[in-house]
Amino acid sequence: QSSLAKAIFYQPHSNDASVTMVQWNDLLEELHQNGYREIVIQWTQYGSTNFVTKAGYLKEVLHIAQAKKFKIWLGLYLPDGYYQVMEDKKLASAEFFKSTISKNRRWLSLLEIQSLVNKENFAGWYLPMELTHNYLQQHTRQDRDI
C-alpha cells in the first residue's frame, strides 16, 4: 500500500437518500480497508437541494465517516446551471460568479454553526465553483479578473 493518503470525491444526489445507512457503513468500511482516509464532499447544497437539512441523509453519512476516522473536506453551495452561465460569453457570468461567492460566504457561516464535522475529522472547506478550460479560453484576461 502506498504511503500517500487516498481520498475519494463524493457528489451528493437526491436519489442517494435511498441508500440505507447499513449500505453506507459497508461502503465506507470497504473504502477504509482499501486505504482511503479522506472524503471530499463536493457540495452540501446544490441549487435548492440542501443535503444537510434535518431530514437529509448526508448528516448521517458524515457521522459514519467520522466514526471510521475519515478526514472530511466539506463542500459548500453550487447553484443550478452554474456551468451553463459560466460558459456563456457574456460578462453576466462575472456577476453570477460574484453572487455565488456571496451565497457561499453565507452558506459557510450556516455550516459552521451546525458543526457537521468535529475538529479531529475536519480537513477543510471545498468550494465547488470550478472554472472550466472552455471558460478560460472564451474570456479575456480582463473579463476573468473581474
Residue pairs with C-beta under 8 A, 6 or more apart in sequence:
1 35
2 35
5 37
5 38
6 34
6 35
6 36
6 37
6 38
7 36
7 37
7 38
7 39
7 40
7 73
8 31
8 36
8 38
8 39
8 40
9 39
9 40
9 42
10 39
10 40
10 41
10 42
11 42
11 43
12 41
12 42
12 43
12 44
12 46
12 51
12 58
14 49
16 57
17 56
17 57
19 57
21 60
21 61
21 64
24 60
24 61
24 64
25 64
28 61
28 64
28 65
28 68
28 70
29 68
32 68
32 69
32 70
36 70
37 69
37 70
37 71
38 70
38 71
38 72
38 73
38 123
39 65
39 70
39 71
39 72
39 73
40 73
40 75
40 126
41 58
41 62
41 72
41 73
41 74
41 75
41 126
42 75
42 78
42 126
42 128
43 51
43 75
43 76
43 77
43 78
43 128
44 50
44 51
44 52
44 58
44 74
44 75
44 76
44 77
44 107
44 111
44 116
45 51
45 52
45 76
45 77
45 78
45 107
46 77
46 78
46 80
47 78
47 79
47 80
48 80
50 56
51 57
51 58
52 58
52 59
52 111
52 114
52 116
59 116
62 72
62 116
62 117
65 72
65 121
66 72
66 117
66 118
66 120
66 121
69 121
70 121
71 121
71 122
71 123
72 117
72 121
72 122
72 123
73 123
73 124
73 125
73 126
74 111
74 116
74 117
74 122
74 124
74 125
74 126
75 125
75 126
75 127
75 128
76 104
76 107
76 108
76 111
76 125
76 126
76 127
76 128
77 100
77 103
77 104
77 107
77 128
78 100
78 128
78 129
79 100
79 103
82 96
82 100
82 129
83 132
85 92
85 93
85 96
86 93
86 96
86 97
86 131
86 132
86 135
87 93
87 132
87 134
87 135
87 138
89 138
89 139
91 143
91 146
93 135
93 139
94 143
94 146
97 129
100 129
101 129
104 127
104 129
108 125
131 144
136 144
